[in-house]
């Protein structure tokens, strides 16, 4: 009888403890954000500032009171920019209540594109990833928010054409594309080829083996062929190496145009004055040291010892890219809460709905601290990109300065390419594209 009473008592205690723990968990209200980073390896100089900006924005959200009162939690996982390690991070973190993944790698994006639909977790690829995933009718879980590599290539060519007096003036000219020989670099090729066919310029394709520290043969070809312009699709040490080789071979840096992953401080600081005149297209923002969002991060985090990384780098280009990426993830959660309940922890599937119904107006962005930094972004069931605006900035030998007004990618060229590539993917994977009517359900 004594044993029976002890067993009953133990069961009661266990039940009470479980209830208390469950109650405490429910009251915590934590929205979990996995953070895939590369703070080590060949790409660390560029990966670190992005990670710092991303994490600082999540911390700032908590300083502001969370997302409608829901606290943000996060965990970093080191990928080293390697696809296999990125997949390992995904598998390890997805079961912790992951809201959304941001791979920061086109290679990892390709891998997660196959996994996300089964796990019902959205994948944001702001400014990278699969260009055709802008088609939400096929890529339900991918969100290349604010721009793809086809947007970048198109607007660079628009800018070059404007400098020449019109796109028609590019006919007969030669443009070299120096690209990282990976899914990232190869993403730029279809658009460049399409523009070359339509306009009539010669496109020279020059792949560079990762990580890109050896480019002498590439720049020997450039010296021999003398292209009128060079587009640089690089990342990490490849970018500074390209600028040093251009300087050594006498290729004018003002004739070079990088993608937005080849236009930040780590790319030019070791070259200094030797990079003067170099240009890069920007995913809306540039270095934003004087912006309201940077001032708030410095005041609420770094001034109190809560910041991530060096205070001096807050507001640099890649730091701001991390902030921008985190903003989109947080606002996806906020949009989901508007439908599924303010103050609630939302699931990955609900966040996907939120990302598909983003409406970041200029007043909203201004209120969040992004005045004169970002333009409005609005997504839909069919459009998972939401915005295609860019600007060009140039290195003046000491800092980046704006060198153009806004450009918008030519939808007459890009939309048919996106539709064709998405349809091909759907056929290969035996997917039925969603119709607008499907999106109403």
SULFEN-V469676 format. One record per backbone hydrogen bond with DSSP energy under -0.5 kcal/mol. CO is the residue of the C=O (numbers start at 0). NH is the residue of the N-H. If there is no record, write none. Layout:
co->CO nh->NH
co->CO nh->NH
This chain:
co->0 nh->4
co->1 nh->5
co->2 nh->6
co->3 nh->7
co->4 nh->8
co->5 nh->9
co->6 nh->10
co->7 nh->11
co->8 nh->12
co->9 nh->13
co->10 nh->14
co->11 nh->15
co->12 nh->16
co->13 nh->17
co->14 nh->18
co->15 nh->19
co->16 nh->20
co->17 nh->21
co->18 nh->22
co->19 nh->23
co->20 nh->24
co->21 nh->25
co->22 nh->26
co->23 nh->27
co->24 nh->28
co->28 nh->70
co->29 nh->31
co->30 nh->72
co->31 nh->33
co->31 nh->98
co->32 nh->74
co->33 nh->35
co->34 nh->36
co->34 nh->76
co->36 nh->78
co->36 nh->79
co->40 nh->43
co->41 nh->236
co->42 nh->45
co->42 nh->46
co->43 nh->47
co->45 nh->49
co->46 nh->50
co->47 nh->51
co->48 nh->52
co->49 nh->53
co->50 nh->54
co->51 nh->55
co->52 nh->56
co->53 nh->57
co->54 nh->58
co->55 nh->59
co->56 nh->60
co->57 nh->61
co->58 nh->62
co->59 nh->63
co->60 nh->65
co->61 nh->64
co->64 nh->68
co->65 nh->67
co->66 nh->69
co->68 nh->70
co->69 nh->66
co->70 nh->30
co->72 nh->32
co->74 nh->34
co->76 nh->36
co->78 nh->81
co->81 nh->85
co->82 nh->86
co->83 nh->87
co->84 nh->88
co->85 nh->89
co->86 nh->90
co->87 nh->91
co->88 nh->92
co->89 nh->93
co->92 nh->95
co->93 nh->96
co->93 nh->97
co->96 nh->31
co->98 nh->121
co->100 nh->123
co->101 nh->35
co->104 nh->108
co->105 nh->109
co->106 nh->110
co->107 nh->111
co->108 nh->112
co->109 nh->113
co->110 nh->113
co->110 nh->114
co->111 nh->115
co->112 nh->116
co->114 nh->117
co->114 nh->118
co->115 nh->119
co->115 nh->120
co->121 nh->100
co->122 nh->142
co->124 nh->126
co->124 nh->127
co->128 nh->130
co->129 nh->132
co->130 nh->133
co->131 nh->134
co->133 nh->135
co->133 nh->383
co->134 nh->137
co->134 nh->138
co->136 nh->433
co->137 nh->139
co->138 nh->141
co->140 nh->122
co->142 nh->124
co->142 nh->144
co->143 nh->146
co->146 nh->126
co->147 nh->151
co->148 nh->152
co->149 nh->153
co->150 nh->154
co->151 nh->155
co->152 nh->156
co->153 nh->157
co->154 nh->158
co->155 nh->159
co->156 nh->160
co->157 nh->161
co->158 nh->162
co->159 nh->163
co->160 nh->164
co->160 nh->165
co->161 nh->164
co->165 nh->168
co->166 nh->169
co->167 nh->170
co->169 nh->172
co->172 nh->201
co->173 nh->227
co->173 nh->228
co->174 nh->203
co->175 nh->177
co->175 nh->230
co->176 nh->178
co->176 nh->205
co->177 nh->232
co->178 nh->207
co->179 nh->181
co->181 nh->185
co->182 nh->186
co->183 nh->186
co->184 nh->187
co->185 nh->188
co->185 nh->189
co->187 nh->191
co->188 nh->192
co->189 nh->193
co->190 nh->194
co->191 nh->195
co->192 nh->196
co->193 nh->197
co->194 nh->198
co->195 nh->199
co->199 nh->171
co->201 nh->174
co->201 nh->203
co->202 nh->204
co->203 nh->176
co->203 nh->205
co->205 nh->178
co->207 nh->180
co->208 nh->211
co->210 nh->237
co->212 nh->214
co->214 nh->218
co->215 nh->219
co->216 nh->220
co->217 nh->221
co->218 nh->222
co->219 nh->223
co->220 nh->224
co->221 nh->225
co->228 nh->175
co->229 nh->231
co->229 nh->256
co->230 nh->177
co->230 nh->232
co->231 nh->233
co->231 nh->258
co->232 nh->179
co->234 nh->237
co->235 nh->238
co->235 nh->239
co->236 nh->240
co->237 nh->241
co->238 nh->242
co->239 nh->243
co->240 nh->244
co->241 nh->245
co->242 nh->246
co->243 nh->247
co->244 nh->248
co->245 nh->249
co->245 nh->250
co->251 nh->254
co->252 nh->255
co->254 nh->229
co->255 nh->278
co->256 nh->231
co->257 nh->280
co->258 nh->261
co->259 nh->262
co->263 nh->266
co->263 nh->267
co->264 nh->267
co->264 nh->268
co->267 nh->270
co->267 nh->271
co->270 nh->273
co->271 nh->274
co->272 nh->275
co->274 nh->277
co->277 nh->394
co->278 nh->257
co->279 nh->392
co->281 nh->283
co->281 nh->390
co->282 nh->284
co->287 nh->290
co->290 nh->294
co->291 nh->295
co->292 nh->296
co->293 nh->297
co->294 nh->298
co->295 nh->299
co->296 nh->300
co->296 nh->301
co->297 nh->302
co->300 nh->303
co->300 nh->305
co->300 nh->306
co->301 nh->304
co->306 nh->308
co->309 nh->312
co->310 nh->313
co->312 nh->315
co->314 nh->287
co->315 nh->319
co->316 nh->320
co->317 nh->321
co->318 nh->322
co->319 nh->323
co->320 nh->324
co->321 nh->325
co->322 nh->326
co->323 nh->327
co->324 nh->328
co->325 nh->329
co->326 nh->330
co->327 nh->331
co->328 nh->332
co->329 nh->333
co->330 nh->334
co->331 nh->335
co->332 nh->336
co->333 nh->337
co->334 nh->338
co->335 nh->338
co->335 nh->339
co->336 nh->340
co->340 nh->343
co->343 nh->345
co->346 nh->350
co->347 nh->351
co->348 nh->352
co->349 nh->353
co->350 nh->354
co->351 nh->355
co->352 nh->356
co->353 nh->356
co->354 nh->357
co->357 nh->378
co->358 nh->360
co->359 nh->376
co->360 nh->364
co->361 nh->365
co->362 nh->366
co->363 nh->367
co->364 nh->369
co->365 nh->368
co->368 nh->292
co->369 nh->372
co->369 nh->373
co->376 nh->359
co->381 nh->135
co->381 nh->136
co->381 nh->383
co->382 nh->379
co->384 nh->145
co->385 nh->377
co->387 nh->408
co->389 nh->406
co->390 nh->281
co->391 nh->402
co->391 nh->403
co->392 nh->279
co->393 nh->395
co->393 nh->400
co->394 nh->276
co->398 nh->395
co->400 nh->393
co->406 nh->389
co->408 nh->410
co->409 nh->412
co->409 nh->413
co->410 nh->414
co->412 nh->416
co->413 nh->417
co->414 nh->418
co->415 nh->419
co->416 nh->420
co->417 nh->421
co->418 nh->422
co->419 nh->423
co->420 nh->424
co->421 nh->425
co->422 nh->426
co->423 nh->427
co->424 nh->428
co->425 nh->429
co->425 nh->430
co->426 nh->429
co->430 nh->432
co->434 nh->437
co->434 nh->438
co->435 nh->439
co->436 nh->439
co->437 nh->440
